[in-house]
Amino acid sequence: MSTSTQVVVLDNGGGLIKAGFGGERNPSAILPNCLHKPLASKKWLHPNPLNTPASADQDLTSASVRRPMDRGYLINPDLQREIWSHLFTSILRINPSQSSLLLTEPLFSLPSIQHSLDELVFEDFNFTSLYVADSPSLVHLYETSRSPNGLLSKAQCSLVVDCGFSFTHASPVFQNFTLNYAVKRIDLGGKALTNYLKELISFRSVNVMDETFIIDDVKENLCFVSVDVPRHLDIARKSGRENLLRCTYVLPDGVSHTKGFLKYPEQAKRYLVPDCKKENIDDHEEIPQQQHENNRQKVDLTKNEFDLTNERFLVPEMIFRPADLGMNQAGLPDCIVRAVNACHPHLHPVLYESIILTGGSTLFPHFAERLEKELRPLFPDDYNVKITTQEDPLLGVWRGGSLLASSPDFDSMCVTKAEYEEHGSARCRKRFFH
């Protein structure tokens, strides 16, 4: 591979694609890994990249969704090809035949799925070379680069907890290699949390079972992890202004506003105060800022809205207590302890001191605080626990890939198109050690 060839870094998640170029700090584009069909359209459309004006204007009310990945694994290569083609041509504006690709792949991917991906990369898009990485090793690489004198760098060991769209992994990493034999998984991720929130709202308030994008927004803006569940349950049972958890969300009407929004933005922050007094929740605090009020004077806020109370913390509670919902799954704290116990005893103390949180579902407020509280009783008192939350859990994997792609050794780590054509997918895959 020529040294002048650019390296495309593609974190191909089940929910979001993060794509950009090796050596850069942030991806060039973040977009949903799906096609959608709004009610007003007869065709399946490509979602616009997040945080762009075009994305803000999209009306995704009751939009149908097609995803190439299910439960984290590629099930529809043809659909993935269509999404990648749009990404490479219209967004990144690259020529794959003059580029190398660093691609992330879920742990324990089946050989048939690996073969389909290799076909996409080399036969459909003609990339010059490919390197396939797993998420935990990239997260570890990035975090060690941020603190070269810290424990992670000195011990070359960490426990990466990745709460993504499809599932949650607790993965020990040693010297930049994921210890696959010790990885533990919970079949719960952001998609399951959104679906659970849909069911709760539909049962109690208004039918939102078709509103995937809207309920994603509700979850991301209103849900939080409870550090004291009994106390929050007591609050949720109160009525009127004494219920500090109550928030009102207004659904789009398709005319004056195409996005849902929180009726009183200050409501969502009230739970952050541990012992709110009645005088601190005066009605004046619930009035939106003047500009929000002016923008929405035409909206009839008495229609098409619903309240959330205990749903706000019951949904993220799934990650910690899936058995409470009848799921035959261990909670995240037990999952972490099992992953550590599967490693050599000499690694146990340093793994508990080197827990790294990544993935969008770790963005819930108080996530790390609750995890530490739950973990503490599960291992010996003479061990310390230290949990590091990435500065941007959505981008941690991609940034690790960008760092690896810019290293001097990257070219020699890749499988070239010529090697793939000569030896085939299965033999080339042995290069990646997983």
Secondary structure, 3 states (H helix, E strand, C coil): CCCCCEEEEEEECCCEEEEEECCCCCCCEEEECCEEECCCCCCCECCCCCCCHHHHHCCCCCCEEECCEECCEECCHHHHHHHHHHHHHHHCCCCHHHEEEEEECCCCCCHHHHHHHHHHHHHHCCCCEEEEECHHHHHHHHHHHHCCCCHHHHHCEEEEEEECCCCEEEEEEECCEECHHHCEEECCCHHHHHHHHHHHHHHHCCCCCCCHHHHHHHHHHHCCCCCCHHHHHHHHHCCHHHCCCCEEEECCCCCCCCCCEECCHHHHHHHHCCCCCHHHHCHHHHCCCHHHHHHCCCCCCCCCEEEECCHHHHHHHHHHCHHHHCCCCCCHHHHHHHHHHCCCHHHHHHHHCCEEEECHHHHCCCHHHHHHHHHHHHCCCCCCCCEEECCCCCCHHHHHHHHHHCCCCHHHHCEEHHHHHHHCHHHHHHHHCC
